[in-house]
Amino acid sequence: MNGLRVTVKDNYHLAGVHTTLGSRSYAKLYGPQSQTSELVKRLVDLGAVIIGKTKMGAYAGSEVPRPVRELQRRWRVGRELSLGRYRVGDR
């Protein structure tokens, strides 16, 4: 991986860092971790650089995702870009 910067999900332990599982109460209860998970160790051994942890839903449970809101690109309203047979842009 030669220096590839990687983030890990917040359900993998990283020594000296809080694992929250998406819950502040879990982080308060267990505090910073004393060990690094095997998966993260393997990534580091392969040359990855861990730059942080990513957020997640509480306790890694399944949640219904929020609906995606379509945003209009105001600077391109009414314009289309043609790339061969594919058309890109607002219709």
N, C-alpha and C positions, 0 to 999 in steps of 0.2 A: 504494500500500500504506500510505501515510501513517502510518508508525510501527509497523506490524505487526511484532511480535517473531517472529523465525524462527530455527530451528536448521537447520544443514546437515549432511548425511552426512559422515562423516570421510574420504571419498575425494575431497572438493573442497578445493582449497588455499585457505587464508586467510592473508594476509600476517602474519608474526610469530607464527603458531600452528603447532604440530606437526600434520602430517597423518600418522596412524598406520596407516590402512587396517586397523584392528583388530589391529595387530601392534606390540608394543613394539620389536622389532628394527628395523622399518622407521623408526619415529620416531627411534631412536638413530642410525641410519645417515644419515638425511637432515636431521635437526634441524628447527628452525622454518623455515617457507617464506618466500621472499622476494617472492613474487607472490600475487595473489588470482586465482582462476579466473574466467573470463568469466561463467559462470552466476551466481556470487556477486556479481560487479560489477553485473550487470543487476538483480539483486534489490535491491541497495543503491541503484542509480540510480532504481528505482521507489519508493523510500521505505521499504524494509524495514530493520529493525534486527536485525543478526545477534547473537544472544545466546549462541551456543555451537555445539558440534558434537555429533552423536549417535554412539553406539557402533555398531559393526557387526562382522560375522564377519570372520575373518582374510582379508585381501587381497580383500575383497568377493566371496569365493567362495561358491558355493552350499553350504549346510550343511543337514543334516536338523535341523529345529527340535526342541527339547526337547518332550516331551509336556506338554500343559496339564493341570495337576492341578485337579480340581474342588474348590472350597472351599465348605463349607457355611456359610451365614449363620446362625449359632446363634441370633441374636435373632429370626429369622423362621421357625424350624423348624415345619412343620406348618400355617403360615398361608398363605392365598392372597389375592391382591388381584385383583378383577375390574374390568377396564376395558372395558366394553361386551362385545364378543364375544371379546376377548383376555384370557387369564388370565396373571397374572404371579406368580411366587413359587414356593416349594417345593411339590412335588406328592407 
